[in-house]
Amino acid sequence: LSSPAVVFFEVEILDAKTKDKLCFLDKICFLFVSDPQWYPARQSIRLDPKGKSLKDEDVLQHLPVGTTATFYFRDLGAQISWVTVFLTEYTGPLVIYLLFYFRVPFIYPPKYDFTTSKHWVVHLACMCHSFHYVKRLLETLFVHRFSHGTMPLRNIFKNCTYYWGFAAWMAYYINHPLYTPPIYGEQQIRIALIIFLFCQIGNFSIHIALRNLRPPGSKTRKIPYPTKNPFTWIFLLVSCPNYTYELGSWLGFTLMTQCLPVAFFTLVGFIQMTVWAKGKHRSYLKEFRDYPPLRSPILPFIL
Amino acid sequence: MASSEEDGTVEEKENNNKKRTKSTLATAWLTFYNIAMTAGWLVLAMAMTRFYIQKGTHKGLYRSIARTLKFFQTFALVEVGHCAIGIVRTSVIVTGVQVCSRIFMVWFITNSIRQIQSEESVILFLVVWTVTEITRYSYYTFKLLNHLPYFIKWARYNLFIVLYPVGVVGELLTIYAALPFVRRSGMYSMRLPNKYNVSFDYYYCLIIVMLSYIPLFPQLYFHMLRQRRRMLHGEVIVEKDD
């Protein structure tokens, strides 16, 4: 019996842009970059300067390199955790909407300060909007399992501007003293509320189903399938039903409030989610040979 | 094209022929388009000059060329299409922003707010636009015909240094002059209460448009300066080889 051969690697790490040699490691077992400013989350190490980043789990021995390897380092810029970004971008709309709902001073003419709307649909809308964002915050804390730890810092400014800006724009009109309730009155509001609640439960069911696909701490990817929960049966027709239900919720909210800014927000969100859904669908198709052919990215049979 | 002969399969030959016809068609269309646009803006330049020489004043000049201006400036929208289908190698967004800002000035400012049509600032930007467009479209035309006179290239990459800021001044002064008329008439605006639960104030929208020149203009200007340096840098290398 001979002892297993130990393989030593010589590795040099070059800057992806300037090709300067950053370090040369001989007989190494793992990579490091010495300056603490370049914390691991912002390092991108890759085999080709223009290629994809290597993952944390990649093992040197299993990479397509010989006994000398050249890696390229790219600085991803300051990073921030996904959890922090989600918590910030969702707390904003929750608080901002309430400021408008309670008619805090300096928004509407002073005689309306701290008054309440005489339309009951306005109270209902506030409850729905707040419920939606509380649900998102709780899901971020307890349900979601993120495959990436961090994203670039500038994203938090971009995302918060989007969420907070739209929340303020919508809330201003819904809670305005001159708000006009929906044309078809109670009927319209009732249908809208049913759609909204149905899609909120659906969206939550999908998040739970996706969480259960992935055991804690793992980053494995599997095809999601319908479970015993009827709200997940939509997986038969759609790759990203969480986006489908999200669209449904906002369509419900638009119908409930009959407010053009809400419709606009729904449209912009739909466009963004379609882009994400198509990307996710494409990567499912690439990764899994036996991916169900009946599924569409976001809208059954259509998109 | 010898390699495509060697490739052999009928399908490949057909595809290559399709590509060739498409690019010949594209070149033919683009050449026609750029000649037509050069001609159009030349007509505008001559009409403006003739009016001023005959009448001695700029009052009423805009009205006399308004239809021609609207036609040729609006037709420039097809340039966005050119970028989108790829026959012109420019970003759709950059072209889109440039054409939209022109359309905005023509249709939503000078066309709809008659009282400012006799402002001097209007003549200022019209002159700038005319010179710029004649230079630009003739540059593209000659480039497509593979016979680019040096002075056209020089004009394209140097005149903008003065014309661009002057044009911006003309546009901003015109929008500023339009503000009181917009406020008084309440045009393009929507007040509460209404069944869509939205409001829009064109007056404040115009103020935001004016403010947006502050971040946008330097970016476009420095982009043009960088392009210019690249073209001049290229020239230097050729001379050395000679």
Interface residues (C-beta under 8 A of the other chain):
Chain A: Y173 I174 H176 L178 Y179 T180 I183 T257 Q258 C259 L260 P261
Chain B: L192 P193 N194 K195 Y196 N197 V198 S199
